[in-house]
Amino acid sequence: MTTTPGRSLHIGPITRGRAVIALALAAALLAFGLVAAANPPALAAEDPAEDAAAQQAELANPIRENGADPWIEYWDGKYYMSTTTWDSTVIMRSATTLAGLQTASDTVVWDDANTPNRCCSHWAPEFHRIDGTWYLMYTSGNSQTNLDGQRLHVLRSTGDTPMGPYEFMGTPLPNQWNIDGTYLETDGGLYLMWSEWVGADQSIRIAAMSNPWTVTGTHATISRPSAAWETAGARVNEAPAVLEHDGRTFVTFSASSCNTPDYKLGLLELTGADPLSTAAWTKTPEPVFQAANGVYGPGHNGFFTSPDGTEHWLVYHGNTSSSQGCGNTRQTRVQEFTFNEDGTPDFGSPIANGEPFPAPSGE
């Protein structure tokens, strides 16, 4: 600081004023600090799982109207879903959340129009990633009304998502009626599982494969309908779906006629060494998932996991009336499931339409 020559430095009143201001400022800052200490800003939960759970969205069934024979996979940040179309096409929709699938647009990923042996009545599309490539298997035939020509057909994706684009690879079982195909991979082997008539019984069959579209060797029957819960309306075992958990191999299947409200899920387990041996499979004596809570004929299911891999989810179709059957009234539905103490899956009961439940973990 400098002064003017001949004048004294005058600081009394000015200094006192500044001191008063400084004291007031300090008091204000102290008061603010006390308030802030009493009301700290909201912080993220110390446990990330708690924070995620607090933000977890909800959804409700159905996921799709007119959604028979649904299949869902979660891949690279998106859910992909396909369902029966009844016509010459295979469709796919995708979304980053399960709730988003409810309003997502359908994309035709394959069309067999004007293809004589597989032009019509497309059912039960499933898509599987095998050795780093997506394969899509579906059932179709040569007529919209006569279903005698139904066969499995296999497509291979030339892209890296279930959206394709796809190329046609082959018909694994060209000389016999067969529907509802799926893949089993176990002990380094690849197997085709499907439903076919064995005498008066629509049964679950299995055969080894040399690649995802070629069957080799003998065919074996691993499940025929025999119990009362498998024979309501017709003697039916169909739509096998593989569930691997903790080193065990389970296969669900749909039992009884889809034209009845008694369509339901049964369960097989591979308890022997050879998947081609009937004796290697053990059937649970009672159904594992059936009509309840206003949902009728729940069946034809698939499995997928939550985005973070911590939850197991079931996708299936069901009707809202006991008088509805195998048509386009069937809705696509989802719900989480767990496992019993003995390691077997516990699917619970169908969740009622409109009842909210948490979305998959990690969305």
C-alpha positions as CSV (number, residue, x, y, z in Angstrom):
1,M,0.0,0.0,0.0
2,T,1.2,3.6,-0.7
3,T,0.2,7.0,0.8
4,T,0.1,10.5,-0.4
5,P,3.0,12.6,0.9
6,G,2.1,14.8,3.8
7,R,-1.0,12.9,4.7
8,S,-1.4,10.3,7.4
9,L,-2.9,6.9,6.7
10,H,-6.5,6.8,8.0
11,I,-7.8,3.3,8.6
12,G,-10.0,3.5,11.7
13,P,-13.6,3.5,10.6
14,I,-12.9,1.7,7.3
15,T,-11.1,-1.1,9.0
16,R,-13.9,-1.5,11.5
17,G,-16.5,-1.7,8.7
18,R,-14.5,-4.4,6.9
19,A,-14.2,-6.3,10.1
20,V,-18.0,-6.3,10.6
21,I,-18.5,-7.5,7.0
22,A,-15.9,-10.3,7.5
23,L,-17.5,-11.4,10.7
24,A,-21.0,-11.5,9.0
25,L,-19.5,-13.5,6.2
26,A,-17.9,-16.0,8.5
27,A,-21.2,-16.4,10.4
28,A,-23.1,-17.0,7.2
29,L,-20.5,-19.6,6.0
30,L,-20.7,-21.3,9.4
31,A,-24.5,-21.4,9.3
32,F,-24.4,-22.9,5.7
33,G,-21.9,-25.5,6.8
34,L,-24.1,-26.5,9.7
35,V,-27.2,-26.8,7.4
36,A,-25.2,-28.8,4.9
37,A,-24.0,-31.1,7.6
38,A,-27.5,-31.7,8.8
39,N,-28.8,-32.2,5.2
40,P,-26.1,-33.8,3.2
41,P,-26.7,-34.3,-0.6
42,A,-28.2,-37.6,-1.7
43,L,-25.5,-40.2,-2.3
44,A,-25.6,-43.4,-4.3
45,A,-26.2,-46.5,-2.1
46,E,-23.1,-48.0,-0.7
47,D,-24.3,-51.3,-2.0
48,P,-24.6,-51.1,-5.9
49,A,-27.1,-53.9,-5.9
50,E,-29.4,-51.9,-3.5
51,D,-29.1,-48.9,-5.8
52,A,-29.9,-51.0,-8.9
53,A,-32.9,-52.6,-7.2
54,A,-34.2,-49.2,-6.2
55,Q,-34.2,-48.1,-9.8
56,Q,-35.4,-51.4,-11.3
57,A,-38.4,-50.9,-13.5
58,E,-41.6,-53.0,-13.5
59,L,-43.5,-54.6,-16.3
60,A,-46.6,-56.8,-16.7
61,N,-47.8,-59.6,-19.0
62,P,-48.6,-60.1,-21.8
63,I,-45.4,-59.1,-23.7
64,R,-47.2,-59.7,-27.0
65,E,-50.7,-60.4,-28.2
66,N,-51.0,-63.1,-30.9
67,G,-47.6,-64.5,-29.6
68,A,-47.8,-68.3,-29.8
69,D,-44.6,-70.4,-29.5
70,P,-42.4,-67.6,-28.3
71,W,-38.6,-67.6,-28.1
72,I,-36.4,-64.9,-26.5
73,E,-32.7,-64.5,-26.3
74,Y,-30.6,-61.6,-24.7
75,W,-27.6,-60.8,-26.8
76,D,-25.1,-57.9,-26.9
77,G,-27.4,-55.4,-25.0
78,K,-30.7,-56.4,-26.6
79,Y,-33.6,-58.8,-26.3
80,Y,-34.6,-60.6,-29.4
81,M,-38.0,-62.3,-29.8
82,S,-39.7,-64.4,-32.4
83,T,-43.2,-66.0,-32.4
84,T,-45.4,-68.1,-34.7
85,T,-46.7,-66.2,-37.8
86,W,-49.0,-68.9,-39.4
87,D,-48.0,-67.7,-42.9
88,S,-44.8,-67.9,-45.0
89,T,-42.6,-65.6,-42.9
90,V,-40.3,-65.7,-39.9
91,I,-40.4,-62.5,-37.8
92,M,-38.1,-60.9,-35.2
93,R,-38.4,-57.9,-32.9
94,S,-35.8,-56.4,-30.6
95,A,-35.5,-53.9,-27.7
96,T,-33.1,-53.0,-24.9
97,T,-35.8,-53.9,-22.3
98,L,-38.4,-56.6,-22.0
99,A,-41.1,-53.9,-21.7
100,G,-39.8,-52.5,-24.9
101,L,-40.6,-55.7,-26.7
102,Q,-44.3,-55.0,-26.1
103,T,-44.2,-52.1,-28.6
104,A,-41.3,-53.0,-30.8
105,S,-41.9,-53.4,-34.5
106,D,-41.7,-56.8,-36.3
107,T,-39.1,-57.4,-38.9
108,V,-39.5,-60.2,-41.5
109,V,-36.1,-62.0,-41.4
110,W,-37.2,-64.8,-43.7
111,D,-39.9,-65.4,-46.3
112,D,-40.7,-68.7,-47.9
113,A,-43.4,-67.5,-50.2
114,N,-43.6,-69.5,-53.4
115,T,-41.4,-72.2,-52.0
116,P,-43.4,-75.4,-52.5
117,N,-42.3,-77.5,-49.6
118,R,-42.1,-74.9,-46.9
119,C,-44.4,-72.1,-48.1
120,C,-46.9,-72.2,-45.4
121,S,-48.0,-72.6,-41.8
122,H,-44.8,-71.3,-40.1
123,W,-44.6,-72.3,-36.5
124,A,-42.3,-72.3,-33.5
125,P,-39.2,-70.3,-34.5
126,E,-36.1,-70.8,-32.3
127,F,-32.7,-69.1,-32.7
128,H,-29.5,-70.5,-31.1
129,R,-25.9,-69.3,-31.1
130,I,-23.7,-72.4,-31.9
131,D,-19.9,-72.1,-32.3
132,G,-20.2,-68.3,-32.7
133,T,-23.0,-68.4,-35.3
134,W,-26.7,-67.8,-35.1
135,Y,-29.0,-70.6,-36.4
136,L,-32.7,-70.2,-36.7
137,M,-34.9,-73.3,-36.8
138,Y,-38.7,-73.2,-37.6
139,T,-41.5,-75.6,-38.6
140,S,-43.4,-75.1,-41.8
141,G,-45.1,-77.1,-44.5
142,N,-46.8,-77.1,-48.0
143,S,-50.3,-76.0,-47.0
144,Q,-52.1,-73.4,-44.9
145,T,-54.8,-75.9,-44.1
146,N,-53.4,-79.5,-44.4
147,L,-50.6,-79.8,-41.8
148,D,-49.4,-83.2,-43.0
149,G,-46.3,-81.7,-44.6
150,Q,-44.9,-80.0,-41.5
151,R,-41.1,-80.3,-41.3
152,L,-38.2,-78.5,-39.5
153,H,-36.0,-76.2,-41.5
154,V,-32.7,-74.4,-40.6
155,L,-31.4,-71.0,-41.5
156,R,-27.9,-69.6,-40.8
157,S,-27.2,-66.0,-40.0
158,T,-24.5,-64.3,-42.1
159,G,-24.6,-61.4,-39.6
160,D,-23.7,-61.3,-35.9
161,T,-27.2,-60.9,-34.4
162,P,-30.4,-62.9,-34.5
163,M,-31.7,-60.4,-37.0
164,G,-29.6,-62.0,-39.7
165,P,-29.5,-61.7,-42.7
166,Y,-30.1,-65.5,-43.1
167,E,-29.4,-68.1,-45.7
168,F,-31.2,-71.4,-46.0
169,M,-29.2,-74.4,-44.9
170,G,-31.5,-77.5,-45.0
171,T,-34.3,-79.7,-43.7
172,P,-32.9,-82.0,-41.1
173,L,-35.7,-84.7,-41.3
174,P,-37.1,-84.4,-44.8
175,N,-38.9,-87.7,-45.0
176,Q,-41.1,-87.6,-42.0
177,W,-43.5,-85.4,-40.1
178,N,-41.7,-83.4,-37.4
179,I,-42.2,-80.2,-35.5
180,D,-41.0,-78.0,-32.7
181,G,-37.2,-78.5,-33.0
182,T,-34.5,-77.5,-30.6
183,Y,-30.8,-78.1,-30.0
184,L,-29.1,-79.9,-27.2
185,E,-25.3,-79.4,-26.7
186,T,-23.7,-81.8,-24.2
187,D,-20.3,-83.4,-23.7
188,G,-19.1,-81.9,-27.0
189,G,-22.0,-83.4,-29.0
190,L,-24.8,-81.6,-30.9
191,Y,-28.3,-83.2,-30.9
192,L,-31.6,-82.4,-32.5
193,M,-34.7,-82.7,-30.4
194,W,-38.2,-82.6,-31.9
195,S,-41.8,-83.9,-31.6
196,E,-43.1,-86.7,-33.9
197,W,-45.9,-89.3,-33.9
198,V,-44.8,-92.7,-32.6
199,G,-47.9,-94.8,-33.1
200,A,-50.8,-93.0,-31.4
201,D,-48.5,-90.8,-29.3
202,Q,-47.0,-87.5,-30.3
203,S,-43.6,-88.0,-28.6
204,I,-40.2,-86.3,-28.0
205,R,-37.4,-87.7,-30.2
206,I,-33.7,-87.1,-30.4
207,A,-30.8,-87.7,-32.9
208,A,-27.2,-86.7,-33.2
209,M,-26.1,-84.0,-35.7
210,S,-23.0,-83.5,-37.7
211,N,-23.8,-79.8,-38.0
212,P,-26.8,-77.7,-37.1
213,W,-28.8,-78.7,-40.1
214,T,-27.8,-82.4,-40.7
215,V,-29.0,-85.4,-38.6
216,T,-26.8,-88.5,-38.5
217,G,-27.4,-92.0,-37.0
218,T,-30.4,-93.4,-35.3
219,H,-33.4,-91.7,-33.8
220,A,-34.5,-92.4,-30.3
221,T,-37.8,-91.7,-28.4
222,I,-37.1,-90.2,-24.9
223,S,-40.6,-89.3,-23.8
224,R,-44.1,-90.6,-24.7
225,P,-47.4,-89.3,-23.1
226,S,-48.7,-91.8,-20.6
227,A,-49.9,-90.0,-17.5
228,A,-53.4,-88.4,-17.3
229,W,-51.9,-84.9,-17.3
230,E,-50.2,-85.7,-20.6
231,T,-53.3,-86.9,-22.5
232,A,-56.0,-84.3,-22.0
233,G,-57.6,-83.8,-25.4
234,A,-54.9,-85.8,-27.2
235,R,-51.8,-87.8,-26.4
236,V,-49.1,-85.1,-26.8
237,N,-45.5,-84.4,-25.8
238,E,-44.1,-81.5,-27.9
239,A,-42.0,-78.4,-27.9
240,P,-38.9,-79.6,-26.0
241,A,-36.7,-76.8,-24.5
242,V,-33.2,-77.4,-22.9
243,L,-32.2,-75.9,-19.5
244,E,-28.7,-76.3,-18.3
245,H,-28.0,-75.5,-14.7
246,D,-25.1,-76.4,-12.3
247,G,-23.9,-79.3,-14.5
248,R,-27.4,-80.8,-14.9
249,T,-29.4,-81.0,-18.1
250,F,-33.2,-80.5,-18.0
251,V,-35.7,-80.5,-20.8
252,T,-39.2,-79.1,-20.5
253,F,-41.9,-80.2,-22.9
254,S,-45.5,-79.3,-23.5
255,A,-48.1,-82.0,-22.7
256,S,-51.8,-82.6,-23.6
257,S,-53.6,-80.9,-26.5
258,C,-53.1,-77.1,-27.0
259,N,-56.8,-77.0,-27.8
260,T,-57.5,-77.5,-24.1
261,P,-56.9,-75.4,-21.0
262,D,-54.9,-78.3,-19.7
263,Y,-51.8,-77.7,-22.0
264,K,-48.9,-77.6,-19.5
265,L,-45.2,-78.2,-19.0
266,G,-43.6,-81.5,-18.0
267,L,-39.9,-82.0,-17.2
268,L,-37.2,-84.5,-18.2
269,E,-33.7,-84.8,-16.8
270,L,-30.7,-86.4,-18.4
271,T,-29.6,-88.8,-15.6
272,G,-27.6,-91.2,-17.8
273,A,-24.5,-90.9,-19.9
274,D,-26.0,-91.3,-23.4
275,P,-28.6,-88.8,-24.6
276,L,-29.7,-91.3,-27.3
277,S,-30.8,-93.8,-24.7
278,T,-34.4,-93.7,-23.5
279,A,-33.2,-95.0,-20.1
280,A,-30.9,-92.0,-19.7
281,W,-33.9,-89.7,-19.3
282,T,-36.0,-89.4,-16.1
283,K,-39.5,-87.8,-16.3
284,T,-40.9,-85.9,-13.3
285,P,-44.1,-87.7,-12.4
286,E,-46.2,-84.5,-12.1
287,P,-46.4,-81.4,-14.3
288,V,-44.1,-78.5,-13.4
289,F,-46.2,-75.6,-14.8
290,Q,-49.9,-75.4,-15.4
291,A,-53.0,-73.2,-15.6
292,A,-53.5,-70.8,-12.7
293,N,-54.4,-67.1,-12.0
294,G,-56.6,-66.7,-15.1
295,V,-53.9,-68.1,-17.4
296,Y,-55.0,-71.2,-19.4
297,G,-52.9,-73.6,-21.4
298,P,-49.5,-72.2,-20.4
299,G,-46.8,-74.0,-22.5
300,H,-44.4,-74.0,-25.5
301,N,-41.7,-72.3,-23.6
302,G,-38.1,-71.1,-23.8
303,F,-35.4,-69.9,-21.4
304,F,-33.2,-66.8,-21.2
305,T,-31.2,-65.0,-18.5
306,S,-31.3,-61.4,-17.2
307,P,-28.8,-58.9,-18.7
308,D,-26.4,-59.3,-15.8
309,G,-26.7,-63.1,-15.9
310,T,-28.0,-63.4,-12.3
311,E,-31.6,-64.4,-13.0
312,H,-33.3,-67.2,-14.9
313,W,-36.4,-66.3,-16.9
314,L,-39.2,-68.3,-18.6
315,V,-41.0,-67.3,-21.8
316,Y,-44.2,-69.1,-22.8
317,H,-47.6,-68.6,-24.2
318,G,-51.0,-68.8,-22.6
319,N,-54.7,-68.0,-23.1
320,T,-57.0,-65.8,-21.0
321,S,-60.0,-68.1,-21.3
322,S,-60.5,-71.8,-20.9
323,S,-62.4,-71.9,-24.2
324,Q,-59.5,-70.6,-26.3
325,G,-57.2,-73.1,-27.9
326,C,-54.3,-73.3,-30.4
327,G,-55.0,-70.1,-32.3
328,N,-53.9,-66.5,-32.3
329,T,-55.5,-65.8,-28.9
330,R,-52.3,-67.1,-27.2
331,Q,-50.2,-64.3,-25.7
332,T,-46.4,-64.2,-25.1
333,R,-45.7,-64.1,-21.4
334,V,-42.5,-64.0,-19.2
335,Q,-41.6,-64.5,-15.6
336,E,-38.5,-65.2,-13.5
337,F,-38.0,-68.6,-12.0
338,T,-35.7,-70.2,-9.4
339,F,-34.4,-73.6,-8.4
340,N,-35.4,-75.9,-5.5
341,E,-33.0,-77.1,-2.9
342,D,-32.7,-80.4,-4.8
343,G,-31.5,-78.4,-7.9
344,T,-34.6,-78.9,-10.0
345,P,-36.3,-75.8,-11.5
346,D,-39.2,-74.1,-9.7
347,F,-41.3,-72.3,-12.2
348,G,-44.1,-71.4,-9.8
349,S,-47.5,-70.5,-11.3
350,P,-48.3,-68.1,-14.2
351,I,-48.5,-64.5,-13.1
352,A,-51.9,-63.0,-13.7
353,N,-52.4,-60.6,-16.6
354,G,-51.7,-57.0,-15.6
355,E,-49.9,-57.9,-12.3
356,P,-46.7,-55.9,-12.1
357,F,-43.4,-57.6,-11.4
358,P,-39.7,-56.4,-11.5
359,A,-38.0,-56.3,-14.8
360,P,-34.9,-58.5,-15.2
361,S,-31.8,-57.5,-13.2
362,G,-29.3,-55.4,-15.1
363,E,-31.7,-53.6,-17.4
